[in-house]
Amino acid sequence: MDFNGKSVLVTGGTGSFGQRCCEALYQRFKLKKLIIFSRDESKQFEMMPRFRHNRTRFMIGDVRDKARLLDAVEGVDLIIHAAALKQVPQAEYNPFEYVKTNILGTQNVIEVARAAGVSRVIHTSTDKAVNPLNHYGATKLCADKLLIAANYYLDKPRFACVRMGNLIGSRGSVIPVLRRMSKTGKVTVTDPLMTRFWLTLDDAVDFVLARLADMRGGEVFVPLSPTMKMTEVMEAVAPGCKVEVAGRRPGEKIDEILVSRHEACQTVRFKDHFAVLPDYADVKKYLAETGAVPVGADYEYTSVDTSNRLSVGKLRKIIKREGI
């Protein structure tokens, strides 16, 4: 798919991923219109000098507000739905707020996309939606299910999801927090045995745009992502610092999963990513048409996987490049 001449709406457009995604769209393509939708007026004000072309629209709004979304989606061809509440501990203590944004907000996006005749919608999800232990993950799983089920009803729009691990340098992620702590000579971690998937913001943006271009509808796309132990993260971010173990926060896992063994029979692999197909999909037909290969029964893609490790040195280079 060629994005040139298209009108694109990015919900959560002032978040860490949203900003980088909007910058990529703005710089790489001659869009008809780019709508940056969020409820953070301060972040919008800070972004405006970088988006001076009259093709850009900044809209203050909340995905909880369906009427405002209807205003935003008028004439839109494509939606990148990145708006969400994301903090795991906060979700445990404010559960219905996460339901209102992550679940009801996603349903609003689905309904306005249908009403406006949008062509494609892609939703950014998380590894925490797989076998969710915490409320945040549960709300994102529900949002994913809503998006995928939306393909049942009409040929247009097409809906798909992208499921990713931790984004290096995103606001509120562990690496900036550890960097700030390291200035005191002491860092606090919840559990040094934890492993996580890691992806740079640029790689995440590239992956989402690529999948938005080639999606068929109904897929949950998963990038092949490097993994790292928290002990290695601390070595890269805060070398020589005293480490204090605080214990796991409510809802935290030791390891994360991007593809569960329960999804294996519906999962296919490409060179650099997986696609988890919906239950109604004809997997054999999809394989024949795309050149993908099956992953095999009982396959599971977890952050314990050592085949694609992010090294301490590579993480340090990324941190320096990103100015974290």
C-alpha positions in Angstrom: 0.0 0.0 0.0 1.2 3.5 -0.8 0.5 6.0 2.0 1.0 9.0 -0.3 -2.2 10.9 -0.8 -3.9 9.2 2.2 -5.4 10.8 5.3 -4.1 9.2 8.5 -5.4 9.5 12.1 -3.1 8.6 14.9 -4.8 8.2 18.3 -2.5 8.7 21.2 -0.4 10.8 18.8 1.5 12.6 21.6 2.8 9.5 23.3 6.3 8.2 22.9 5.4 5.8 20.1 2.7 8.2 18.7 5.1 11.1 18.3 7.8 9.0 16.6 5.1 7.4 14.3 3.7 10.9 13.4 7.2 12.1 12.6 7.8 9.1 10.3 4.5 9.6 8.5 5.2 13.4 8.1 8.7 13.0 6.8 8.4 9.9 4.6 5.1 10.5 2.8 3.1 13.2 1.1 0.0 12.6 3.1 -3.3 14.3 2.2 -3.8 14.9 5.9 -2.2 13.8 9.2 -4.5 14.0 12.3 -2.7 13.9 15.6 -5.3 13.1 18.2 -4.7 13.1 22.0 -5.8 14.6 25.2 -2.4 16.1 26.1 -2.5 19.8 25.0 1.0 20.5 26.4 2.6 17.7 24.3 0.6 18.9 21.2 2.0 22.4 21.8 5.5 21.1 22.0 5.1 19.1 18.8 3.6 21.8 16.7 6.9 23.5 15.6 8.0 20.1 14.0 4.7 19.8 12.0 4.3 23.1 10.3 2.8 21.9 7.1 -0.9 22.7 6.5 -1.5 19.0 6.0 -1.2 18.4 9.7 -4.1 18.7 12.2 -3.8 18.6 16.0 -7.0 17.6 17.7 -7.5 17.6 21.5 -9.8 14.7 22.4 -10.2 11.4 24.2 -11.0 8.0 22.7 -13.6 7.7 25.4 -15.5 10.5 23.6 -17.1 9.0 20.6 -18.5 12.2 19.3 -15.1 13.8 19.2 -13.7 10.8 17.5 -16.3 11.2 14.8 -15.1 14.7 14.2 -11.5 13.4 13.9 -12.2 10.5 11.5 -14.0 12.5 8.8 -12.4 11.8 5.5 -9.7 9.5 7.0 -8.4 6.5 5.1 -6.2 4.9 7.8 -6.1 4.8 11.6 -3.2 3.9 13.8 -4.8 3.4 17.2 -2.1 3.9 19.9 -4.1 5.6 22.6 -4.1 3.7 25.9 -3.5 3.8 29.6 -0.4 1.6 30.1 1.0 1.6 33.7 0.7 -1.8 35.2 0.5 -0.9 39.0 -1.9 2.0 38.3 -4.2 -0.3 36.5 -4.5 -2.5 39.5 -5.7 0.4 41.7 -7.7 2.2 39.0 -9.2 -0.7 37.0 -12.3 0.9 35.5 -10.3 3.9 34.2 -8.4 1.4 32.1 -11.6 -0.3 30.9 -12.9 3.1 29.8 -9.8 4.0 27.8 -8.4 0.6 26.6 -11.6 -1.3 26.0 -14.5 1.2 25.5 -12.2 3.6 23.7 -11.1 0.9 21.3 -14.8 0.0 20.6 -15.4 3.7 19.9 -12.5 3.6 17.3 -14.1 0.6 15.7 -17.5 2.1 15.4 -16.4 5.5 14.1 -14.1 3.8 11.6 -17.0 1.8 10.2 -19.2 4.9 10.2 -16.6 7.0 8.3 -15.7 4.3 5.7 -12.0 4.0 6.9 -10.0 1.5 4.9 -7.7 0.0 7.5 -7.2 0.2 11.3 -4.2 -1.1 13.1 -4.0 -1.3 16.9 -0.8 -1.2 19.0 -0.9 -3.9 21.7 1.5 -5.5 24.2 3.1 -8.7 25.3 1.2 -8.3 28.5 -2.0 -9.2 26.6 -0.8 -12.8 26.3 -1.9 -15.0 29.2 -2.5 -11.7 31.2 -1.6 -11.7 34.8 -2.4 -8.0 35.4 -5.4 -5.8 34.7 -3.6 -3.7 32.1 -2.8 -6.8 30.1 -6.4 -8.0 30.4 -7.8 -4.7 29.0 -5.4 -4.9 26.1 -6.4 -8.5 25.4 -10.0 -7.4 25.4 -9.2 -4.6 23.0 -7.3 -7.0 20.7 -10.3 -9.3 20.7 -12.7 -6.4 19.8 -10.5 -5.4 16.9 -10.1 -8.9 15.5 -13.8 -9.7 15.9 -14.7 -6.5 14.0 -13.5 -8.2 10.8 -16.5 -10.5 11.0 -19.1 -8.0 10.1 -17.9 -6.0 7.0 -15.2 -6.2 4.3 -14.3 -2.6 5.2 -12.6 -1.5 7.3 -9.9 -4.1 7.8 -8.7 -4.4 11.4 -5.4 -5.8 12.7 -3.2 -5.6 15.8 0.5 -5.3 16.4 1.8 -7.0 19.6 5.1 -5.7 20.9 7.3 -5.8 24.0 9.1 -2.9 25.8 9.9 0.1 23.7 13.4 1.5 24.6 13.1 5.0 25.8 9.3 5.3 25.8 7.9 7.6 28.5 7.6 5.7 31.8 9.6 2.7 30.7 12.2 1.2 33.1 15.4 2.5 31.3 14.8 6.2 31.8 13.8 5.5 35.4 17.0 3.5 36.0 19.1 6.3 34.3 17.7 8.8 36.8 18.3 6.5 39.7 21.8 5.8 38.7 22.8 9.4 39.4 22.3 8.7 43.1 24.6 5.6 43.0 21.7 3.2 43.8 19.1 1.6 41.6 15.9 -0.2 42.6 14.6 -3.1 40.6 11.5 -5.3 41.3 13.2 -8.6 40.4 16.6 -9.0 38.8 15.6 -12.4 37.4 13.1 -10.8 35.0 13.5 -11.0 31.2 11.8 -8.8 28.7 11.5 -8.2 25.0 13.0 -4.9 23.7 12.4 -2.9 20.6 13.6 0.6 19.7 10.9 3.2 18.9 12.1 3.5 15.3 11.9 -0.3 14.8 8.4 -0.3 16.4 7.3 2.5 14.0 8.7 0.7 11.0 7.0 -2.5 11.9 3.6 -0.9 12.5 3.7 1.0 9.1 4.8 -2.2 7.3 2.0 -4.2 8.7 -0.5 -1.5 8.1 0.6 -1.6 4.4 0.4 -5.4 4.0 -2.4 -6.5 6.5 -5.2 -8.6 5.2 -7.4 -8.1 8.3 -7.7 -10.2 11.4 -4.0 -10.7 12.1 -2.1 -10.1 15.4 1.4 -9.3 14.1 4.4 -10.0 16.4 7.9 -8.7 15.5 11.0 -10.9 16.1 12.4 -9.0 19.1 15.7 -9.2 21.0 15.4 -10.2 24.7 17.4 -9.1 27.7 17.7 -10.0 31.4 17.1 -7.2 33.9 20.6 -7.8 35.3 22.0 -7.0 31.9 19.8 -3.9 31.6 21.2 -2.7 34.9 24.8 -3.4 33.8 24.1 -1.3 30.6 22.2 1.5 32.3 23.7 1.8 35.8 27.1 0.1 35.9 28.7 0.1 39.4 25.5 1.2 41.1 24.2 -0.5 44.3 21.2 -2.7 43.4 18.2 -2.8 45.8 15.6 -5.4 45.1 12.1 -4.1 45.9 10.1 -7.1 45.0 7.6 -7.6 42.2 4.9 -4.9 41.8 1.2 -6.0 41.6 0.6 -7.8 38.3 4.2 -8.2 37.2 5.5 -11.3 35.5 9.0 -12.7 35.6 9.1 -13.4 31.9 6.8 -12.2 29.0 5.2 -14.0 26.1 4.6 -12.7 22.6 3.1 -15.9 21.2 1.6 -18.5 23.5 1.4 -22.2 22.8 -2.4 -21.9 22.8 -2.0 -19.7 19.6 0.5 -22.0 17.9 -1.9 -23.7 15.6 -3.0 -20.4 14.2 0.4 -18.8 14.1 2.6 -18.5 11.0 6.1 -17.1 10.7 7.7 -14.8 8.2 11.4 -13.8 8.0 11.2 -11.1 10.6 7.8 -11.5 12.3 4.9 -13.8 13.2 1.2 -13.5 12.4 -1.3 -14.9 14.8 -4.4 -15.6 12.6 -8.0 -15.5 13.9 -9.8 -18.8 14.6 -11.9 -18.4 11.5 -8.9 -18.1 9.2 -7.9 -20.7 6.7 -4.3 -21.2 7.7 -3.4 -23.4 4.8 -4.7 -20.9 2.3 -2.9 -18.0 4.1 0.4 -20.0 4.0 0.0 -20.7 0.3 -0.8 -17.1 -0.6 1.9 -15.4 1.6 4.8 -17.8 1.7 4.8 -17.9 5.5 5.6 -21.2 7.3 3.8 -22.7 10.3 5.5 -22.5 13.7 4.4 -26.0 14.8 2.3 -27.4 17.6 3.1 -26.2 21.1 5.4 -23.4 19.9 5.8 -20.5 22.4 7.8 -17.3 21.9 8.9 -16.0 25.3 11.5 -13.5 26.6 13.5 -16.5 28.0 14.4 -17.2 24.3 18.2 -16.8 24.1 18.5 -17.0 20.2 18.2 -13.2 19.8 19.8 -11.5 22.8 20.3 -7.7 23.0 23.8 -7.2 24.3 24.9 -4.8 27.0 27.1 -3.0 24.5 24.2 -2.7 21.9 21.8 -1.3 24.5 24.4 1.3 25.6 24.7 2.4 21.9 20.9 2.7 21.6 20.7 4.7 24.9 23.4 7.1 23.6 21.8 7.5 20.2 18.4 8.1 21.7 19.7 10.5 24.3 18.0 8.6 27.1 
